[in-house]
Amino acid sequence: MFDDRPPDGPVRYRTTNAGIRAAAIPATCKVGVHSLARVGYIARASEDEGVVRISCRECAEVPDVDHFWVLALRGAPPELVELDDEPYRDMTPIMVDPRGRGVPPERARPTRA
């Protein structure tokens, strides 16, 4: 389901009024058409890799769609996670063709001339 692409950017954090460290993850799928609260999502954090991967359940059903965000973790795991698009408004996601075309340059396989 997931690959080893580079992160789209960092997880954005905030501190609540009660002093709790909260992580915000995007509330909209990477393609920009689905509300993750409405269609569902899977979020898996990997402390070893230092990332969290957030997959839109609706987009994951469509072949050849880049269906998940990869966000870099920072510091200790948060006590709370919230869905919020606002912290990600300035982020341009790295879109990858799941079939291997259009992958980031550092991941692309050399072509034969």
C-alpha positions in Angstrom: 0.0 0.0 0.0 2.8 2.5 0.8 6.1 3.1 -0.8 9.3 4.8 0.3 8.8 8.2 -1.5 10.2 11.4 0.2 7.8 13.3 2.5 5.4 15.9 1.0 6.4 18.1 4.0 6.4 18.1 7.8 3.6 17.3 10.1 2.3 20.6 11.5 1.8 20.8 15.3 0.1 23.1 17.7 -0.4 23.3 21.5 -3.9 23.3 22.7 -5.2 25.7 25.4 -4.8 22.8 27.9 -1.1 22.5 26.9 -1.5 19.3 24.9 0.7 18.8 21.9 -1.5 18.2 18.9 -0.6 17.1 15.3 -2.8 18.4 12.5 -3.0 16.1 9.4 -4.7 17.2 6.2 -8.5 16.9 6.2 -8.7 16.6 2.5 -7.3 13.8 0.3 -4.0 14.5 -1.5 -5.9 14.7 -4.9 -8.1 17.4 -3.2 -11.6 15.9 -3.8 -12.5 14.0 -0.7 -13.1 14.9 2.9 -11.2 12.3 4.9 -13.7 12.7 7.7 -16.5 11.8 5.3 -14.9 9.0 3.2 -12.5 7.6 5.8 -8.7 7.3 5.9 -5.9 5.1 7.2 -3.0 6.9 9.0 0.1 4.9 9.9 3.1 6.4 11.7 6.5 4.9 11.4 8.9 6.1 14.1 11.7 4.2 12.4 11.2 6.0 9.1 10.1 9.2 10.8 7.0 9.7 8.7 3.2 9.3 8.9 1.3 8.1 5.8 -2.3 9.1 5.4 -4.3 7.2 2.8 -7.8 8.3 1.5 -10.0 5.2 1.5 -11.9 6.5 -1.6 -8.8 7.3 -3.7 -7.1 4.0 -2.7 -9.9 2.2 -4.6 -9.0 4.0 -7.9 -6.2 2.4 -9.9 -3.3 4.7 -10.7 -4.1 7.5 -8.2 -1.5 8.8 -5.8 -3.8 8.3 -2.7 -1.6 9.1 0.3 0.2 11.9 2.0 3.6 11.3 3.5 4.5 13.8 6.2 7.7 13.9 8.3 7.3 13.5 12.0 9.2 15.7 14.5 9.8 15.1 18.1 7.8 12.9 20.5 4.5 11.4 19.3 1.6 13.9 19.9 -1.1 13.3 22.4 -3.8 14.3 20.0 -4.3 14.2 16.2 -6.7 16.5 14.4 -7.9 16.8 10.8 -7.2 20.4 9.6 -6.3 21.6 6.1 -5.4 25.2 7.1 -1.7 24.3 8.2 -1.2 22.7 4.8 -2.5 25.5 2.5 1.0 26.5 1.5 2.2 22.9 0.8 2.5 21.6 -2.7 2.2 17.8 -2.5 4.6 15.6 -4.4 2.4 13.7 -6.8 3.7 10.3 -7.9 2.4 8.0 -10.6 1.9 4.7 -8.8 3.0 2.8 -12.0 6.5 4.3 -11.8 6.1 7.2 -14.2 6.5 10.7 -12.9 8.3 9.6 -9.7 10.6 12.2 -8.0 13.9 12.4 -9.9 16.0 10.9 -7.1 13.8 7.8 -7.2 13.5 7.4 -11.0 15.3 4.5 -12.7 17.8 5.4 -15.3 16.5 4.9 -18.9 18.5 3.2 -21.6 19.3 5.2 -24.7 
